[in-house]
Amino acid sequence: MSDINQLQSLLASGIDNHLYSCAQLVISDAKHDIANLYVGKTRLNYGKNDSNCRANAITSETLFDVASLTKPIATTSLVMQALAERKFSLKQKLITLNSFPLPSWCLGCTIEELLSHQTPLPAWFDFHETLPRREDHETAKRAFAIACQKLNPRDDNQSWCYSDIGFIILGFLLESIYGMELDKLFSQKVAEPLGLESQMMYRPLHHVDRSTIAATCPYQDAYIQGHPDDANARALTHIAGHAGLFASARAIAAFVRSLISHSFPCPASIIDQFLTYRSPRTPFALGWDRPTSDDSLSARKAGDNVIGHLGFTGCSVWIDLDTKRSVTLLTNRTHMNDNPKSIADLRRKIHKLSWELP
């Protein structure tokens, strides 16, 4: 069996073992896709009554809820451009920006610290339960600001903590600076210049048919399909810096190629600074993660020159900065089960074979 056939078989095994209903895998180098595989259907054929949408075989253009991949792809790339345009600096403290009401103990944090998760912010807080449903993004943000004032800093004495809240704040900061909501800002400054606007977007139901989007978790008598599988992102009207982006694996691979080939609309020096950033205080690059142990889901070891990110819905992207190879794996894991560890072994097997592919 060829390596490509082995990868196709591994992807299919995830469906057979009820780990997801569909998946895409794209392996790419600095110039083109090496492999572009996809399996399954956008949703289950059974289990929930929803006559308005049926299961469809996915294609390379099916959109997935990429969850926290929003952080490096949308928010971080927009911060890079804001730096290039001298809107702020990495060392600049939030207190000097005066863009969003924050707890006083957070005002001394810098942009660099938010990007690399080196702040006193907690990992997460359920704002969804405290925010009434708002159709207007600005109204939702104001309600979020009031809820945010009740947060307390972490007291674990750790130098870093992976925080959704830090990236929500970065998203609001970008909106304040540019006077534009994050979905439109991402479209105009990232997706459109890269020719990816039809394959990478916030609020996909404003642009494409629901049947072309992979379903995620059950909700009442149907499945979430086209809405973020993240309660806080939904409370913020589906536009947030930590989650809410939808994309295909092919589009993410193209986005990564633009970074490593320096064709992304930003100076090469800034791109390299973000991808290669290291600090003894955090395992993160600027907006990106790294393998931190030898059993990493990326199938790479701690210390390897590799960056990437995971998404709660079962998505991931990893980049070898030496070989310029990237591996993008998108699944709708939350459509089938609520255990993030359920696809861990399969992820490692797929990534290992993807790195070894000739």
C-alpha positions as CSV (number, residue, x, y, z in Angstrom):
1,M,0.0,0.0,0.0
2,S,1.4,3.4,-1.0
3,D,1.8,6.1,1.7
4,I,-1.0,8.1,0.1
5,N,-3.3,5.1,0.3
6,Q,-2.2,4.5,3.9
7,L,-3.2,8.1,4.8
8,Q,-6.5,7.7,3.0
9,S,-7.1,4.5,5.0
10,L,-6.2,6.2,8.3
11,L,-8.6,9.1,7.5
12,A,-11.4,6.6,6.7
13,S,-10.7,4.7,10.0
14,G,-11.7,7.8,11.9
15,I,-15.2,7.5,10.4
16,D,-15.4,3.7,11.0
17,N,-14.5,4.3,14.6
18,H,-17.0,7.1,15.0
19,L,-14.4,9.8,15.7
20,Y,-15.8,12.2,13.2
21,S,-18.2,12.2,10.2
22,C,-15.7,13.9,7.8
23,A,-12.1,15.0,7.5
24,Q,-9.7,16.8,5.2
25,L,-6.0,16.4,5.0
26,V,-3.6,18.6,3.0
27,I,0.2,18.2,3.1
28,S,2.0,21.1,1.5
29,D,5.5,22.5,0.9
30,A,6.6,26.0,0.1
31,K,5.3,25.9,-3.4
32,H,2.3,23.5,-3.8
33,D,0.1,20.8,-2.2
34,I,1.7,17.4,-2.0
35,A,-1.5,15.6,-1.0
36,N,-5.1,16.7,-0.8
37,L,-7.3,14.0,0.8
38,Y,-10.9,14.1,2.1
39,V,-13.4,11.5,3.4
40,G,-16.9,11.3,4.8
41,K,-20.1,13.4,4.9
42,T,-20.9,16.8,6.3
43,R,-23.1,15.3,9.0
44,L,-24.6,12.1,10.3
45,N,-27.4,10.4,8.4
46,Y,-29.1,9.6,11.7
47,G,-29.6,10.7,15.3
48,K,-31.1,14.1,15.0
49,N,-34.2,15.3,13.1
50,D,-33.3,18.2,10.8
51,S,-35.2,18.0,7.6
52,N,-33.7,21.3,6.4
53,C,-30.3,19.8,5.8
54,R,-29.1,16.4,4.7
55,A,-25.7,14.6,4.8
56,N,-23.6,15.5,1.8
57,A,-20.3,13.9,0.7
58,I,-17.6,16.4,1.4
59,T,-15.2,17.9,-1.1
60,S,-11.9,19.8,-0.9
61,E,-14.0,22.9,-0.6
62,T,-16.1,21.9,2.4
63,L,-15.7,24.4,5.2
64,F,-14.9,23.3,8.8
65,D,-15.2,25.2,12.0
66,V,-11.5,25.5,12.8
67,A,-12.1,26.8,16.4
68,S,-8.8,28.0,17.9
69,L,-7.0,27.9,14.6
70,T,-8.7,31.3,14.4
71,K,-6.0,32.6,16.7
72,P,-2.9,32.2,14.4
73,I,-4.8,32.5,11.1
74,A,-7.0,35.5,11.7
75,T,-6.1,37.4,14.8
76,T,-2.3,36.9,14.7
77,S,-2.0,37.7,11.0
78,L,-4.0,40.9,11.5
79,V,-1.8,41.9,14.4
80,M,1.2,41.4,12.1
81,Q,-0.3,43.8,9.6
82,A,-1.1,46.3,12.3
83,L,2.5,46.2,13.4
84,A,3.7,46.8,9.8
85,E,1.4,49.8,9.7
86,R,2.7,51.1,13.0
87,K,-0.6,50.9,14.7
88,F,1.1,49.7,17.9
89,S,4.3,47.8,18.9
90,L,4.8,44.4,20.5
91,K,6.1,46.0,23.7
92,Q,3.2,48.4,23.9
93,K,1.1,48.1,27.1
94,L,-2.7,47.9,26.9
95,I,-3.0,50.9,29.2
96,T,-1.6,53.1,26.4
97,L,-4.1,51.9,23.8
98,N,-7.3,52.9,25.6
99,S,-9.4,50.8,23.3
100,F,-11.4,48.5,25.5
101,P,-12.4,48.6,29.2
102,L,-10.2,46.0,31.0
103,P,-9.6,45.1,34.6
104,S,-6.9,47.3,36.0
105,W,-4.6,44.3,36.7
106,C,-4.5,43.6,33.0
107,L,-3.5,47.0,31.8
108,G,0.2,46.4,32.2
109,C,0.2,43.5,29.7
110,T,1.8,44.0,26.4
111,I,0.7,42.9,22.9
112,E,3.6,40.4,22.9
113,E,2.4,38.9,26.2
114,L,-1.1,38.5,24.9
115,L,0.1,36.7,21.7
116,S,2.4,34.4,23.6
117,H,0.0,33.7,26.5
118,Q,2.3,35.4,29.2
119,T,-0.4,37.3,31.0
120,P,-2.2,36.9,34.4
121,L,-5.5,36.2,32.4
122,P,-7.2,32.9,33.2
123,A,-7.6,30.4,30.4
124,W,-11.3,30.8,29.9
125,F,-14.5,32.1,31.5
126,D,-18.1,31.3,30.5
127,F,-19.2,34.7,29.3
128,H,-22.0,33.0,27.3
129,E,-24.0,32.4,30.5
130,T,-23.7,36.0,31.6
131,L,-24.4,37.7,28.2
132,P,-28.0,38.0,27.0
133,R,-28.4,37.1,23.4
134,R,-27.3,40.1,21.3
135,E,-27.7,40.5,17.5
136,D,-25.5,43.6,17.5
137,H,-21.7,43.0,17.8
138,E,-21.0,46.3,19.6
139,T,-23.7,45.7,22.2
140,A,-22.3,42.2,22.8
141,K,-18.8,43.7,23.3
142,R,-20.1,46.2,25.9
143,A,-21.8,43.3,27.8
144,F,-18.5,41.4,27.6
145,A,-16.6,44.3,29.0
146,I,-18.9,44.5,32.0
147,A,-18.5,40.7,32.6
148,C,-14.7,41.0,32.1
149,Q,-14.4,43.4,35.1
150,K,-15.4,40.6,37.4
151,L,-12.4,38.5,36.4
152,N,-9.5,37.9,38.8
153,P,-5.9,37.3,37.8
154,R,-4.5,33.8,38.0
155,D,-2.8,33.0,41.3
156,D,-0.9,29.9,40.1
157,N,2.5,31.7,39.9
158,Q,3.1,30.3,36.4
159,S,4.7,32.5,33.7
160,W,2.2,31.5,31.0
161,C,-1.4,30.2,30.6
162,Y,-3.0,29.5,27.3
163,S,-5.9,32.0,27.3
164,D,-8.9,32.4,25.0
165,I,-9.6,35.7,26.8
166,G,-6.3,37.2,25.6
167,F,-7.2,36.7,22.0
168,I,-10.7,38.0,22.5
169,I,-9.1,41.2,23.8
170,L,-6.7,41.2,20.8
171,G,-9.7,40.9,18.4
172,F,-11.4,43.9,20.1
173,L,-8.2,45.9,19.9
174,L,-8.0,45.3,16.2
175,E,-11.6,46.3,15.7
176,S,-11.0,49.5,17.7
177,I,-7.9,50.5,15.7
178,Y,-9.4,49.9,12.3
179,G,-13.0,50.9,13.0
180,M,-14.2,47.6,11.5
181,E,-15.6,44.3,12.7
182,L,-13.1,41.5,12.7
183,D,-14.9,39.4,10.1
184,K,-14.8,42.2,7.5
185,L,-11.2,43.2,8.6
186,F,-10.0,39.6,8.1
187,S,-11.7,39.4,4.7
188,Q,-10.3,42.7,3.4
189,K,-6.7,42.4,4.8
190,V,-6.1,38.6,4.6
191,A,-8.5,36.4,2.8
192,E,-9.1,38.6,-0.3
193,P,-5.4,39.6,-0.9
194,L,-4.6,35.8,-0.8
195,G,-7.5,34.9,-3.1
196,L,-9.0,32.8,-0.3
197,E,-12.2,34.7,0.4
198,S,-14.5,31.8,-0.8
199,Q,-12.7,29.3,1.4
200,M,-11.8,31.1,4.6
201,M,-14.3,33.3,6.4
202,Y,-16.2,34.2,9.6
203,R,-20.0,33.8,9.6
204,P,-20.1,31.4,6.6
205,L,-23.9,31.3,6.5
206,H,-23.8,34.8,5.2
207,H,-21.8,33.6,2.2
208,V,-22.4,29.9,1.5
209,D,-25.1,27.2,1.8
210,R,-25.2,25.3,5.1
211,S,-25.0,22.0,3.2
212,T,-21.3,22.9,2.3
213,I,-20.2,23.2,5.9
214,A,-19.2,20.3,8.2
215,A,-21.6,19.9,11.2
216,T,-20.3,20.0,14.7
217,C,-22.0,19.3,18.1
218,P,-25.7,18.4,18.7
219,Y,-27.9,21.3,19.8
220,Q,-31.5,20.7,20.7
221,D,-33.0,18.6,17.9
222,A,-30.4,19.4,15.3
223,Y,-26.7,19.9,14.8
224,I,-24.6,23.1,14.8
225,Q,-23.7,23.7,11.2
226,G,-22.2,27.0,10.2
227,H,-22.3,28.5,13.8
228,P,-19.1,28.3,15.9
229,D,-18.9,25.4,18.3
230,D,-17.9,27.8,21.0
231,A,-20.4,29.5,23.3
232,N,-18.4,32.6,23.9
233,A,-17.9,33.2,20.1
234,R,-21.6,32.7,19.6
235,A,-22.3,35.2,22.4
236,L,-20.1,37.7,20.6
237,T,-22.3,37.3,17.4
238,H,-19.9,34.8,15.9
239,I,-17.0,37.3,15.5
240,A,-14.2,36.8,18.0
241,G,-10.4,36.7,18.1
242,H,-10.2,33.3,19.7
243,A,-12.7,31.3,17.6
244,G,-15.3,31.7,14.8
245,L,-13.3,31.2,11.6
246,F,-14.4,28.6,9.0
247,A,-12.0,27.3,6.4
248,S,-11.0,24.4,4.2
249,A,-7.7,22.5,4.7
250,R,-6.7,23.6,1.2
251,A,-7.2,27.3,2.1
252,I,-5.2,26.9,5.4
253,A,-2.3,25.2,3.5
254,A,-2.3,28.2,1.0
255,F,-2.3,30.6,3.9
256,V,0.7,28.8,5.5
257,R,2.5,28.9,2.1
258,S,2.1,32.6,1.9
259,L,3.8,32.9,5.3
260,I,6.8,30.6,4.6
261,S,7.3,32.0,1.1
262,H,7.0,35.6,2.4
263,S,4.1,36.3,0.0
264,F,1.8,37.2,2.8
265,P,0.9,40.9,2.7
266,C,3.3,41.9,5.4
267,P,7.1,42.5,5.6
268,A,9.2,39.3,5.7
269,S,11.0,40.5,8.8
270,I,7.7,40.6,10.8
271,I,6.6,37.2,9.5
272,D,9.9,35.6,10.6
273,Q,9.8,37.4,13.9
274,F,6.4,35.8,14.7
275,L,7.2,32.3,13.4
276,T,10.6,32.0,15.1
277,Y,9.8,33.8,18.4
278,R,11.1,32.1,21.5
279,S,11.0,33.0,25.1
280,P,12.1,31.0,28.2
281,R,8.9,32.1,29.9
282,T,6.5,30.4,27.4
283,P,6.3,27.5,25.0
284,F,4.4,29.6,22.5
285,A,5.6,31.5,19.5
286,L,3.7,34.7,18.7
287,G,0.2,33.4,18.1
288,W,1.5,29.9,17.4
289,D,2.1,26.8,19.6
290,R,5.1,24.4,19.6
291,P,5.5,20.7,20.5
292,T,6.3,20.6,24.2
293,S,6.8,16.9,24.7
294,D,7.8,13.9,22.7
295,D,4.3,12.6,22.5
296,S,2.9,15.7,20.9
297,L,-0.1,15.3,18.7
298,S,2.0,16.8,15.9
299,A,4.2,13.6,16.0
300,R,7.2,15.9,16.4
301,K,9.4,16.2,19.5
302,A,10.0,19.1,21.9
303,G,12.7,21.3,20.5
304,D,12.0,20.5,16.9
305,N,11.7,23.7,14.7
306,V,8.0,23.2,14.3
307,I,5.0,25.5,15.1
308,G,1.3,24.9,14.8
309,H,-2.0,25.0,16.6
310,L,-4.8,22.8,17.6
311,G,-8.6,23.4,17.5
312,F,-11.2,22.0,19.9
313,T,-13.4,20.8,17.0
314,G,-10.6,18.3,16.0
315,C,-8.6,20.5,13.6
316,S,-4.9,21.3,13.5
317,V,-2.1,22.8,11.4
318,W,1.6,22.1,11.9
319,I,4.6,23.6,10.0
320,D,8.2,22.4,9.9
321,L,10.1,25.7,9.5
322,D,13.2,23.9,8.3
323,T,11.7,21.7,5.5
324,K,8.8,24.2,4.8
325,R,6.3,21.3,4.9
326,S,2.9,21.9,6.5
327,V,0.2,19.4,7.6
328,T,-3.4,20.6,7.9
329,L,-5.9,18.1,9.3
330,L,-9.5,19.2,9.7
331,T,-12.1,17.0,11.3
332,N,-15.5,17.6,12.9
333,R,-14.7,15.6,16.1
334,T,-17.3,17.3,18.2
335,H,-20.0,16.1,15.9
336,M,-19.4,12.6,17.1
337,N,-18.2,12.8,20.7
338,D,-17.3,15.3,23.5
339,N,-13.9,13.8,24.3
340,P,-11.0,15.8,22.9
341,K,-8.6,12.9,23.5
342,S,-10.6,10.5,21.4
343,I,-8.7,11.3,18.2
344,A,-5.2,11.7,19.8
345,D,-3.7,8.4,18.6
346,L,-5.1,8.8,15.1
347,R,-3.8,12.4,14.9
348,R,-0.3,11.2,15.8
349,K,-0.4,8.4,13.2
350,I,-1.6,10.7,10.5
351,H,1.0,13.4,11.3
352,K,3.8,10.9,11.5
353,L,3.1,9.5,8.1
354,S,2.5,13.0,6.7
355,W,6.0,14.1,7.8
356,E,7.5,11.0,6.3
357,L,5.7,11.2,2.9
358,P,8.2,11.5,0.1
